C-alpha cells in the first residue's frame, strides 16, 4: 500500500499555499519543503546559484527544471522526510511533475490540494504586503494596514516591500503560473488525487477544509 503521504499544494502566488502548508506540517508532524525558501536562502548566501536565481526572481520568471530537481532530490533524502513531506512551490509544470513521480519511492502516495483564489485577490495580497526590516512584522495595506502610514506598529520603522512584490511583477508571476502550472490541475485531476479548496476564506477555515481532505 502507498501509505506515506507526499502532499502538493497548487495555487497562484499569494493563494496561501505557504501558510496552509505550515499549518499542515505542524498538524501531521512532517516537514514542509518550500522551494521559495530554499531559493531565497541561496540568494542570501550569494552563491553562483543564488545570483542566477536572483535575476530570475526579480523578473518574475521560474527557475529551470534541473536546478529545481536537484534542490528537491537533495532535500527529500534527509531522514525527516521518511514519514512523508509537503511540497510548497513544486512541481510547477508537467515536466517537473513527471520527474517527481519518477524519483518518489513506491510506498509514497500523492495528495494534491489546489487552493483557488481570484487574480485580483492575489494582486492585493502580494502587492499590498509590507514588512518591518527591524522586527520582521508583516502587514498588508489592504487587509491588515499599519496604524501609522507605512510604519511598523511595534517600533515605528518604515516598512519595506520586496522587489518581487510590485504589481507588475505579481501580474507577470500570475501569467507565468497560468501558462506553466495550470496544466497540472488537469494532470492530477485525471489521476484522481486532486481536491480543490476555496482559498478566499479565513486561514483557519481553509485549514479545516484541508484537514477534512487529509482525514
SULQUI-V880573 format. One record per residue. RES is the residue in three letters. BURIAL is + if it has 9 or more other C-alpha atoms within 8 Angstrom, else -. D_LAST is the distance of its C-alpha to the last C-alpha in Angstrom with 2 decimals. Layout:
# SULQUI-V880573
res=[RES & RES]
burial=[BURIAL & BURIAL]
d_last=[D_LAST & D_LAST]
This chain:
# SULQUI-V880573
res=[UNK & UNK & UNK & UNK & UNK & UNK & UNK & UNK & UNK & UNK & UNK & UNK & UNK & UNK & UNK & UNK & UNK & UNK & UNK & UNK & UNK & UNK & UNK & UNK & UNK & UNK & UNK & UNK & UNK & UNK & UNK & UNK & UNK & UNK & UNK & UNK & UNK & UNK & UNK & UNK & UNK & UNK & UNK & UNK & UNK & UNK & UNK & UNK & UNK & UNK & UNK & UNK & UNK & UNK & UNK & UNK & UNK & UNK & UNK & UNK & UNK & UNK & UNK & UNK & UNK & UNK & UNK & UNK & UNK & UNK & UNK & UNK & UNK & UNK & UNK & UNK & UNK & UNK & UNK & UNK & UNK & UNK & UNK & UNK & UNK & UNK & UNK & UNK & UNK & UNK & UNK & UNK & UNK & UNK & UNK & UNK & UNK & UNK & UNK & UNK & UNK & UNK & UNK & UNK & UNK & UNK & UNK & UNK & UNK & UNK & UNK & UNK & UNK & UNK & UNK & UNK & UNK & UNK & UNK & UNK & UNK & UNK & UNK & UNK & UNK & UNK & UNK & UNK & UNK & UNK & UNK & UNK & UNK & UNK & UNK & UNK & UNK & UNK & UNK & UNK & UNK & UNK & UNK & UNK & UNK & UNK & UNK & UNK & UNK & UNK & UNK & UNK & UNK & UNK & UNK & UNK & UNK & UNK & UNK & UNK & UNK & UNK & UNK & UNK & UNK & UNK & UNK & UNK & UNK & UNK & UNK & UNK & UNK & UNK & UNK & UNK & UNK & UNK & UNK & UNK & UNK & UNK & UNK & UNK & UNK & UNK & UNK & UNK & UNK & UNK & UNK & UNK & UNK & UNK & UNK & UNK & UNK & UNK & UNK & UNK & UNK & UNK & UNK & UNK & UNK & UNK & UNK & UNK & UNK & UNK & UNK & UNK & UNK & UNK & UNK]
burial=[- & - & - & + & + & + & + & + & + & + & + & + & + & + & + & + & + & - & - & + & + & + & + & + & + & - & - & - & - & + & + & + & + & + & + & - & - & + & + & + & + & + & + & - & - & + & - & - & + & + & + & - & + & + & - & + & + & + & - & + & + & - & + & - & - & - & - & + & + & - & + & + & + & - & - & - & - & - & - & - & + & - & - & + & + & + & + & + & + & + & + & + & + & + & - & + & + & - & + & + & - & - & - & - & - & - & - & + & + & + & + & + & + & + & + & + & + & - & - & - & - & + & + & + & + & + & + & + & + & + & + & + & - & - & - & - & - & - & + & + & + & - & - & - & + & + & - & - & - & + & + & + & - & - & - & - & + & - & + & - & + & - & - & + & + & + & + & - & + & + & + & + & + & + & - & + & + & - & - & + & + & + & + & + & + & - & + & + & + & - & - & - & + & + & + & - & + & + & + & - & - & - & + & - & - & + & + & - & + & + & + & - & - & - & -]
d_last=[16.90 & 15.55 & 13.09 & 13.77 & 11.90 & 14.36 & 13.01 & 15.73 & 16.41 & 19.03 & 21.17 & 24.76 & 26.26 & 25.47 & 22.34 & 20.47 & 18.85 & 20.22 & 19.22 & 15.54 & 15.58 & 17.23 & 14.73 & 11.82 & 14.37 & 15.05 & 11.57 & 10.84 & 14.61 & 15.26 & 18.16 & 18.40 & 21.19 & 23.05 & 25.91 & 27.51 & 27.81 & 29.12 & 31.66 & 32.81 & 33.35 & 35.55 & 37.49 & 38.13 & 39.42 & 41.87 & 41.58 & 42.75 & 39.13 & 38.62 & 41.72 & 40.69 & 37.24 & 38.84 & 41.06 & 38.27 & 35.99 & 38.94 & 39.45 & 35.83 & 35.56 & 33.11 & 33.79 & 34.70 & 32.29 & 33.96 & 33.87 & 30.16 & 29.52 & 31.63 & 29.77 & 26.33 & 27.74 & 29.33 & 26.26 & 23.68 & 26.29 & 25.97 & 24.53 & 21.67 & 20.02 & 19.94 & 16.37 & 15.17 & 15.98 & 15.62 & 18.48 & 19.95 & 22.98 & 22.92 & 23.53 & 25.78 & 27.46 & 27.44 & 29.57 & 27.25 & 24.27 & 26.43 & 27.52 & 23.99 & 23.11 & 26.42 & 25.90 & 22.35 & 22.41 & 21.50 & 18.71 & 16.64 & 14.36 & 14.23 & 11.50 & 13.70 & 13.26 & 16.55 & 17.53 & 20.41 & 23.40 & 27.05 & 29.77 & 31.74 & 28.85 & 28.32 & 32.08 & 32.19 & 29.28 & 30.88 & 34.60 & 34.40 & 33.06 & 35.57 & 35.36 & 37.73 & 39.26 & 40.21 & 37.18 & 34.38 & 33.37 & 31.87 & 32.89 & 32.82 & 36.06 & 34.31 & 31.34 & 32.20 & 35.92 & 38.02 & 40.54 & 43.47 & 43.96 & 41.78 & 42.30 & 39.81 & 39.50 & 39.50 & 42.47 & 44.09 & 43.63 & 43.80 & 40.40 & 39.92 & 38.00 & 36.81 & 39.00 & 36.16 & 35.04 & 38.08 & 37.57 & 39.39 & 37.26 & 34.02 & 35.09 & 36.04 & 32.62 & 31.04 & 33.57 & 32.78 & 29.04 & 29.76 & 32.02 & 30.12 & 26.40 & 25.91 & 26.59 & 23.37 & 21.45 & 23.24 & 23.00 & 19.21 & 18.99 & 21.32 & 19.20 & 16.26 & 13.92 & 14.38 & 12.75 & 15.21 & 14.74 & 17.86 & 18.97 & 21.92 & 20.24 & 20.39 & 18.42 & 16.39 & 15.54 & 14.47 & 12.36 & 10.56 & 10.05 & 8.74 & 6.19 & 5.15 & 5.48 & 3.80 & 0.00]
